[in-house]
Amino acid sequence: MENIYGEAFVEVIPVKEGLVNFRGIKEGIYIYIREGDFKHIKRELEDKLKESIDFFKGANLLGIKGENISDNEVDELLKIIQDKYKLHISEAGLPSYLEEEKPYEGIYEGMTKFINTTIRSGQVIEYDGNIVIIGDVNPGALIKAKGNIIILGTLRGVAHAGIDGNYKAIVAAYDLQPTQLRIGNIIGRKPDGDIITSGMPEIARICDGEVLIEPYLPRK
């Protein structure tokens, strides 16, 4: 699929989830394994890696989480990813909230679209689930998602997360400088004047009925 500039973007998550699913969160991408025959899981993992190997080479892979999957099986899958396909797994690993028994709310909202290019002025990207952009969002571009918006770059355009009224949705970026940022129907902007960047990834979420933008500090 191409945008109006003839540049391709990659959607690596199929319409229906299978046994192997790549999910985007603000820290990067992790692999979620559904319960099933392990031989089928390995085959599906390899098929998906082969289809989008160039995309995954530029992504921040965090690790594997699954349903009723043993440590030995996880190690075998990691070996395929790292040894056979030469992909790097982040030393930081999975964030702590994914290890909790209760799923972290506000991150996974259905399917995830991954876009591996900068979004330019005049472009509109809209999706029913989450959107993960590996690149910048330039002024004049519009990003709309029913779930979360994660930008592995700088946001200078307009971002609207939770467009169906989901106030638990978030917007995160390496650098948040939005023209406008909206979650649900609540609009937030950074103060006018010179923008002082925090020097670390930032996250926008709803707090007490307002959009709060703050540096993202990983849980320890």
C-alpha positions, 0 to 999 in steps of 0.5 A: 500500500502506498501513500500520496507521495508513493511511499510504502507503509507496512501493516504487519498485523492481519485482520484476524489475530493468529497464534503469533501477534505483534503488539505495539506499546510505547516502549516498542513492540512485543510478541504475544503468543496465543495458546496452540500447537507449538509447531504451528506457533514456530511456523507462523512466527517464521512466516511473519518474520519472513514477510516483514523482515526489513520492518522488524530490523528497524523496530525495538523488539522487547520480547515474548509474552504468551498464554501457557507457554513454557520458558523453554519454548520462549527460549526456542522462539527467541533463538529463531528470532535472534540467531536465524533472522539476526534480529535484536531483542532489547536488553530492557525486556518486557515492561513490568506491567505486562508481567502483572496478572491483570493486563495494563489498561490503555495500551492494547485496544484491538489490532495494531497498524505499524507504519514505517515511514515519516507522515508528511503534511496533508496525509491522514492516517486513521485506524480502528485499533492502535497506530505505531509510527516508526518515523516523524509526524510532520506539521499538517499531518493527521493521525486518528486511532480508536486505540493508542498512538505511539510515535517512534519519532517526533509528533509535530502534527495532529494526533487524536487517540480514542476517537470513539470516546476511549479516555484510557487511550494514550499518545506517546512519542520520543518528542511531543510537539503537536499542533493539536493533541486530542484524547476522546473529545478532550483537547490538549496542547503544549504551552505557546512559546519556545518549546523546551524538550524533556530529552526523553520520551513523552506520554499524553493521557487523561488526568482529572478531565484534562490532557496531561503531557509528561516525560515517560518514566519506565516503571522499575 
